Amino acid sequence: MIKKTWNEQANETRRDPYTQAKTAFENAYHDAKDDGLNPVKPTEEKIQAAAKKIAAEK
């Protein structure tokens, strides 16, 4: 298995709008779960809508 540096991982998550949106939702979900909350997992529909918004901003 190839180990990636933090910088490589960060660059990978900024690769395209879909990956950016998915990563942001996953991070928010896990942060809320770590805080003891019961978050709802993001749906594919929400991820795609966020990706479209990110793409429009570029």
Backbone as CSV, one residue per row, in Angstrom:
resi,resn,N_x,N_y,N_z,CA_x,CA_y,CA_z,C_x,C_y,C_z
1,MET,0.834,-1.180,0.000,0.000,0.000,0.000,0.881,1.247,0.000
2,ILE,0.503,2.206,-0.796,1.264,3.443,-0.899,0.737,4.438,0.127
3,LYS,1.646,4.984,0.907,1.271,5.993,1.897,1.374,7.366,1.245
4,LYS,0.347,8.170,1.415,0.354,9.525,0.883,0.615,10.502,2.019
5,THR,1.319,11.581,1.698,1.555,12.618,2.692,0.271,13.419,2.877
6,TRP,0.239,14.225,3.940,-0.930,15.081,4.170,-1.148,16.008,2.982
7,ASN,-0.067,16.515,2.422,-0.168,17.432,1.288,-0.760,16.729,0.069
8,GLU,-0.336,15.512,-0.187,-0.879,14.746,-1.310,-2.362,14.449,-1.099
9,GLN,-2.732,14.114,0.134,-4.141,13.849,0.427,-4.982,15.109,0.236
10,ALA,-4.454,16.250,0.667,-5.179,17.514,0.506,-5.349,17.847,-0.971
11,ASN,-4.306,17.648,-1.753,-4.399,17.905,-3.191,-5.408,16.970,-3.845
12,GLU,-5.461,15.748,-3.396,-6.394,14.764,-3.948,-7.840,15.181,-3.695
13,THR,-8.118,15.714,-2.504,-9.495,16.110,-2.186,-9.920,17.358,-2.937
14,ARG,-8.971,18.135,-3.441,-9.302,19.338,-4.211,-9.298,19.080,-5.706
15,ARG,-9.175,17.838,-6.087,-9.031,17.461,-7.494,-10.213,17.905,-8.346
16,ASP,-11.423,17.664,-7.868,-12.611,18.032,-8.642,-13.745,18.396,-7.684
17,PRO,-14.769,19.083,-8.177,-15.862,19.529,-7.303,-16.572,18.394,-6.565
18,TYR,-16.775,17.260,-7.214,-17.472,16.145,-6.560,-16.663,15.645,-5.360
19,THR,-15.373,15.467,-5.549,-14.520,14.987,-4.462,-14.475,16.001,-3.328
20,GLN,-14.428,17.287,-3.672,-14.444,18.334,-2.644,-15.723,18.256,-1.815
21,ALA,-16.854,18.146,-2.491,-18.141,18.099,-1.793,-18.250,16.855,-0.920
22,LYS,-17.870,15.716,-1.470,-17.967,14.460,-0.719,-17.076,14.504,0.524
23,THR,-15.868,15.015,0.368,-14.943,15.114,1.494,-15.483,16.056,2.561
24,ALA,-16.034,17.189,2.141,-16.582,18.150,3.101,-17.738,17.536,3.892
25,PHE,-18.644,16.846,3.195,-19.767,16.207,3.882,-19.288,15.110,4.824
26,GLU,-18.335,14.304,4.383,-17.828,13.221,5.234,-17.148,13.778,6.481
27,ASN,-16.357,14.840,6.312,-15.684,15.442,7.464,-16.695,16.009,8.455
28,ALA,-17.713,16.705,7.945,-18.741,17.278,8.820,-19.506,16.168,9.543
29,TYR,-19.809,15.099,8.830,-20.525,13.961,9.426,-19.716,13.357,10.575
30,HIS,-18.430,13.102,10.324,-17.592,12.477,11.347,-17.332,13.421,12.520
31,ASP,-17.196,14.722,12.247,-17.030,15.688,13.336,-18.253,15.683,14.245
32,ALA,-19.443,15.693,13.645,-20.676,15.683,14.437,-20.798,14.386,15.239
33,LYS,-20.432,13.280,14.615,-20.496,11.984,15.301,-19.511,11.950,16.473
34,ASP,-18.311,12.512,16.263,-17.311,12.572,17.331,-17.781,13.441,18.497
35,ASP,-18.634,14.428,18.195,-19.163,15.313,19.236,-20.346,14.695,19.972
36,GLY,-20.672,13.449,19.644,-21.746,12.755,20.329,-23.122,12.994,19.734
37,LEU,-23.171,13.636,18.580,-24.448,13.885,17.920,-24.829,12.688,17.063
38,ASN,-26.036,12.690,16.552,-26.516,11.608,15.701,-26.816,12.182,14.309
39,PRO,-25.764,12.499,13.533,-25.976,13.145,12.236,-26.554,12.187,11.194
40,VAL,-27.199,12.770,10.203,-27.731,12.003,9.081,-26.652,11.962,8.005
41,LYS,-26.400,10.771,7.473,-25.392,10.655,6.416,-25.847,11.427,5.187
42,PRO,-24.915,12.098,4.514,-25.294,12.851,3.316,-25.717,11.910,2.188
43,THR,-26.719,12.320,1.454,-27.186,11.518,0.324,-26.380,11.872,-0.917
44,GLU,-26.413,10.994,-1.886,-25.727,11.246,-3.151,-26.285,12.514,-3.804
45,GLU,-27.579,12.718,-3.654,-28.229,13.901,-4.228,-27.655,15.189,-3.629
46,LYS,-27.457,15.205,-2.318,-26.886,16.383,-1.655,-25.445,16.606,-2.089
47,ILE,-24.692,15.530,-2.212,-23.293,15.643,-2.630,-23.213,16.221,-4.038
48,GLN,-24.047,15.721,-4.943,-24.023,16.211,-6.319,-24.468,17.667,-6.409
49,ALA,-25.456,18.056,-5.605,-25.904,19.452,-5.601,-24.786,20.373,-5.110
50,ALA,-24.080,19.951,-4.074,-22.964,20.744,-3.561,-21.836,20.812,-4.585
51,ALA,-21.592,19.719,-5.290,-20.547,19.695,-6.317,-20.878,20.675,-7.441
52,LYS,-22.142,20.747,-7.829,-22.548,21.704,-8.869,-22.307,23.134,-8.408
53,LYS,-22.608,23.408,-7.147,-22.402,24.746,-6.597,-20.910,25.090,-6.570
54,ILE,-20.081,24.140,-6.171,-18.630,24.356,-6.143,-18.112,24.614,-7.551
55,ALA,-18.592,23.834,-8.518,-18.151,23.992,-9.910,-18.559,25.358,-10.456
56,ALA,-19.729,25.841,-10.066,-20.203,27.141,-10.546,-19.365,28.287,-9.984
57,GLU,-18.781,28.083,-8.810,-17.962,29.120,-8.179,-16.571,29.216,-8.788
58,LYS,-16.137,28.189,-9.484,-14.780,28.181,-10.061,-14.716,28.949,-11.345
